[in-house]
């Protein structure tokens, strides 16, 4: 019987989760370690691996049949080994980020519409300044959001948008797949057409060959001058030079960026100095409940694996999601 390697410490598991793990593992030996040297020492006997394990260790595992990675993005596979056939099943954590990322998106939207960054700046200088004197305070209600990517995260964003009485237009590869919180869904070829309707453009799409530089000069010029651009997908989806120009020359009003290209964003980037930009360092998906949800998904998949059932979140490596 082969082993299970988990790149976590045991203290992140609750007693109930540990009992589920032991029950599903059966006679398989379970190793918990975040130590790279120890992971390399045991990897030859590993059938199932999960959580935080270096990519080269995963690719070097001769008997690995399934790897449960601990985040959603899988663009690392092609970056690490574009010509290597993946011999194991790869599953990801798609879906568990939906709640924190959706809340992060609306943190951006409310910060922009209520002019909170400007309020922070005047607070630091101890000035009582009412932003309405210089800026328009707008409501989210009745505004249009163009949502690029209507997967688990996008669906949660759309649900909250509808609670704010916003109109949502979706853009996805399969526009025939409807969503009850999205008024209409179009394919990527219709992106520039619907961008002209957007008060807010929110990108939740994954980083793939198809989404690479999906937003460039033509797309930003298609947007309203009063529109805001929010990207929590991947930095490479955006031509950052075009975005800087759009913000500088007033093609769009502002941008909220949790992802950039490259990351970390260089100190020399013009984006740091722009008052109409909010930058967060790729932490939109972070939450104190992350490991709790990730472990539950892994344990559910482990039960499916040992029972020969279909796994959740199996990744199509060629598609990139």
C-alpha positions in Angstrom: 0.0 0.0 0.0 1.4 3.4 -1.0 1.5 6.5 1.2 -0.2 9.8 1.6 1.9 13.0 1.9 0.3 16.1 3.3 2.3 19.4 3.2 0.8 20.8 6.4 1.3 20.4 10.1 -1.2 18.3 12.0 -2.4 21.2 14.2 -4.4 22.7 11.3 -6.7 19.6 11.4 -9.6 19.5 13.9 -10.1 16.2 15.8 -13.1 15.4 13.6 -11.1 16.1 10.4 -8.3 13.9 11.6 -10.7 11.1 12.3 -12.2 11.4 8.8 -8.6 11.3 7.4 -7.6 8.2 9.3 -10.9 6.5 8.3 -10.4 7.1 4.6 -6.6 6.4 4.6 -7.1 2.9 5.8 -3.8 1.1 5.8 -2.0 3.9 3.9 0.7 5.6 6.0 0.0 9.4 6.3 3.0 11.8 6.6 2.5 15.4 7.7 5.4 17.6 6.9 6.2 21.1 5.6 9.9 20.3 5.5 11.2 20.1 2.0 14.0 17.6 2.8 11.5 15.2 4.5 9.1 15.5 1.6 11.8 14.5 -0.8 12.8 11.6 1.4 9.3 10.0 1.4 8.1 11.0 -2.1 9.0 7.8 -3.9 6.3 5.8 -2.0 3.6 8.5 -2.2 0.4 7.7 -4.1 -1.6 10.7 -2.9 -0.2 14.2 -2.1 -1.9 17.3 -0.9 -1.3 20.9 0.2 2.0 22.7 0.2 4.6 20.7 -1.7 7.1 22.1 -4.2 6.3 21.6 -7.8 9.5 19.8 -8.6 8.9 17.3 -5.9 5.4 16.6 -7.3 6.8 16.0 -10.8 9.5 13.8 -9.4 7.1 11.5 -7.6 7.2 8.1 -9.5 4.0 6.6 -8.0 1.9 9.7 -7.6 -1.7 9.1 -8.8 -3.4 12.2 -7.4 -2.3 15.6 -6.2 -4.7 17.9 -4.4 -3.2 21.4 -4.7 -4.1 23.9 -2.0 -5.0 26.9 -4.3 -7.1 27.4 -7.4 -4.7 28.6 -10.1 -3.0 25.8 -12.2 -1.1 27.9 -14.7 2.1 26.8 -12.9 1.8 23.3 -14.6 2.5 24.6 -18.0 5.0 27.2 -16.8 7.0 24.5 -14.9 6.9 21.8 -17.5 5.0 22.8 -20.7 6.0 19.6 -22.6 5.7 17.1 -19.9 2.7 14.8 -19.8 1.0 14.9 -16.5 0.7 11.3 -15.2 -1.4 12.1 -12.2 -4.8 13.5 -11.6 -4.7 17.1 -10.5 -7.5 18.7 -8.4 -7.6 22.3 -7.1 -9.4 24.4 -4.6 -11.7 26.1 -7.0 -14.7 27.4 -5.2 -13.4 27.8 -1.7 -12.2 31.3 -2.5 -15.6 32.5 -3.6 -16.7 34.2 -0.3 -13.5 36.1 0.6 -12.8 37.1 -3.0 -16.4 38.4 -3.6 -16.2 40.4 -0.4 -12.8 41.8 -1.6 -14.3 42.8 -4.9 -17.0 44.8 -3.1 -14.4 46.3 -0.8 -13.0 47.8 -4.0 -16.4 48.9 -5.3 -17.5 50.5 -2.1 -14.1 52.2 -1.6 -14.3 53.8 -5.0 -18.0 54.8 -4.9 -17.7 56.2 -1.4 -14.3 57.8 -2.0 -12.7 56.0 1.0 -9.1 56.3 -0.2 -9.5 60.1 -0.3 -11.1 60.0 3.1 -8.1 58.1 4.5 -5.7 60.6 3.1 -7.5 63.6 4.6 -7.8 61.7 7.9 -4.0 61.4 8.1 -3.7 65.2 7.7 -6.5 65.8 10.3 -8.6 67.7 7.8 -12.4 67.7 7.8 -13.1 67.4 4.1 -16.4 66.4 2.6 -15.7 64.6 -0.6 -18.9 65.7 -2.3 -17.3 69.2 -2.6 -14.9 67.8 -5.3 -16.2 64.4 -6.2 -19.5 62.7 -7.2 -20.8 60.1 -4.7 -22.5 57.3 -6.6 -24.6 54.4 -5.6 -24.1 50.8 -6.7 -27.8 50.3 -7.2 -28.9 50.3 -10.9 -25.3 50.3 -12.1 -24.1 47.7 -14.6 -21.3 45.2 -13.8 -19.6 43.3 -16.6 -18.3 40.1 -15.0 -15.6 38.4 -16.9 -15.6 34.8 -15.7 -18.8 33.3 -14.3 -17.4 30.3 -12.4 -17.6 29.8 -8.6 -16.1 33.1 -7.7 -18.0 35.0 -10.5 -21.2 33.5 -9.4 -20.8 34.7 -5.8 -19.9 38.2 -7.1 -23.0 38.2 -9.2 -25.2 37.1 -6.3 -23.9 40.0 -4.1 -24.2 42.4 -7.0 -27.9 41.5 -7.4 -28.4 42.1 -3.7 -27.1 45.6 -4.3 -29.7 45.9 -7.1 -27.0 46.0 -9.8 -27.4 44.7 -13.3 -24.9 42.0 -14.2 -23.7 41.0 -17.7 -21.5 37.9 -17.8 -18.7 37.0 -20.2 -17.6 33.3 -20.3 -16.4 30.7 -22.8 -19.8 28.9 -22.7 -22.4 31.6 -22.9 -25.1 29.0 -23.1 -24.6 28.2 -19.4 -27.0 30.6 -17.7 -26.8 32.0 -14.2 -29.8 33.2 -12.2 -28.1 36.3 -11.0 -26.7 37.3 -14.5 -29.1 39.1 -16.8 -27.3 38.0 -20.0 -24.1 36.1 -20.8 -22.0 36.5 -23.9 -18.9 34.9 -25.3 -15.4 36.4 -25.3 -15.8 37.6 -28.9 -18.5 40.0 -27.7 -16.4 41.4 -24.9 -15.8 44.9 -26.4 -19.5 45.2 -27.2 -20.7 44.8 -23.6 -17.8 46.8 -22.1 -19.5 50.0 -23.3 -22.4 49.2 -21.0 -20.2 48.7 -17.9 -19.9 51.0 -14.9 -17.7 48.3 -13.3 -15.7 45.6 -15.0 -14.8 42.7 -12.7 -12.3 40.1 -13.9 -12.5 36.7 -12.1 -11.3 34.6 -15.1 -8.3 32.2 -14.7 -5.0 32.7 -16.4 -5.0 30.7 -19.6 -3.7 31.0 -23.1 -7.1 32.2 -24.1 -7.3 34.9 -21.5 -3.7 36.1 -21.9 -3.8 39.9 -22.6 -7.5 39.8 -22.9 -7.6 43.4 -21.8 -5.5 45.8 -23.9 -5.9 49.2 -25.4 -9.0 48.3 -27.5 -10.8 47.0 -24.4 -10.0 49.9 -22.2 -11.0 52.4 -24.9 -14.3 50.5 -25.2 -15.1 51.3 -21.6 -16.8 54.4 -20.3 -14.6 57.2 -18.9 -16.5 56.8 -15.6 -16.0 53.0 -15.4 -13.8 51.2 -12.9 -11.7 48.1 -13.7 -11.3 45.4 -11.0 -8.9 42.4 -11.5 -8.7 39.5 -9.1 -8.0 36.9 -11.8 -4.4 36.9 -13.0 -2.1 39.8 -13.9 -1.3 38.4 -17.3 -4.9 38.8 -18.4 -4.1 42.6 -18.7 -1.7 44.5 -20.8 -0.4 46.6 -17.9 1.1 49.2 -20.2 -2.3 49.8 -21.7 -3.9 49.9 -18.3 -1.5 52.5 -17.0 -2.2 54.7 -20.0 -5.9 54.2 -19.6 -5.7 55.4 -16.0 -3.3 58.2 -16.8 -5.2 59.6 -19.8 -8.7 59.2 -18.3 -10.0 56.4 -20.6 -11.4 54.9 -17.3 -11.9 56.3 -13.9 -10.0 53.9 -11.7 -8.8 50.3 -11.0 -8.7 47.9 -8.2 -5.8 45.4 -8.6 -5.2 42.3 -6.5 -3.0 40.8 -9.2 -0.4 42.4 -11.4 2.2 41.4 -14.0 4.8 40.9 -12.8 4.3 40.1 -9.1 5.5 41.5 -6.8 4.7 44.8 -8.6 8.1 46.6 -9.0 8.7 49.7 -6.9 9.2 51.6 -10.2 5.6 50.9 -11.4 3.6 54.0 -12.1 0.5 52.3 -10.6 1.8 52.8 -7.0 1.5 56.6 -7.3 -1.9 56.8 -8.9 -4.7 58.1 -6.6 -7.3 56.3 -8.7 -5.8 52.9 -8.1 -6.1 50.5 -5.1 -3.5 47.8 -5.0 -3.7 44.8 -2.7 -0.9 42.2 -2.8 -2.7 39.2 -4.1 -4.5 38.3 -0.9 -8.2 38.6 -2.0 -8.6 34.9 -1.4 -7.2 34.9 2.0 -9.4 34.1 5.0 -9.0 32.7 8.5 -11.3 29.9 7.3 -9.1 28.9 4.4 -7.6 25.7 5.8 -10.9 24.6 7.3 -12.6 24.7 3.9 -9.6 23.3 2.0 -9.3 20.4 4.4 -13.0 19.6 4.1 -12.7 19.6 0.3 -9.6 17.4 0.4 -11.2 14.9 2.8 -14.3 14.7 0.6 -12.1 14.0 -2.4 -10.1 11.4 -0.4 -13.4 9.6 0.4 -14.3 9.7 -3.2 -10.9 8.5 -4.3 -10.8 5.4 -2.0 -14.4 4.6 -3.1 -13.6 4.9 -6.8 -16.0 7.9 -7.2 -15.4 11.0 -9.4 -13.3 13.6 -7.8 -14.3 17.2 -7.4 -12.4 20.0 -9.1 -10.4 17.8 -11.5 -8.3 20.1 -13.6 -8.1 20.0 -17.4 -4.4 20.9 -17.7 -4.6 21.8 -21.3 -7.5 24.2 -20.7 -5.8 25.6 -17.7 -8.7 25.3 -15.3 
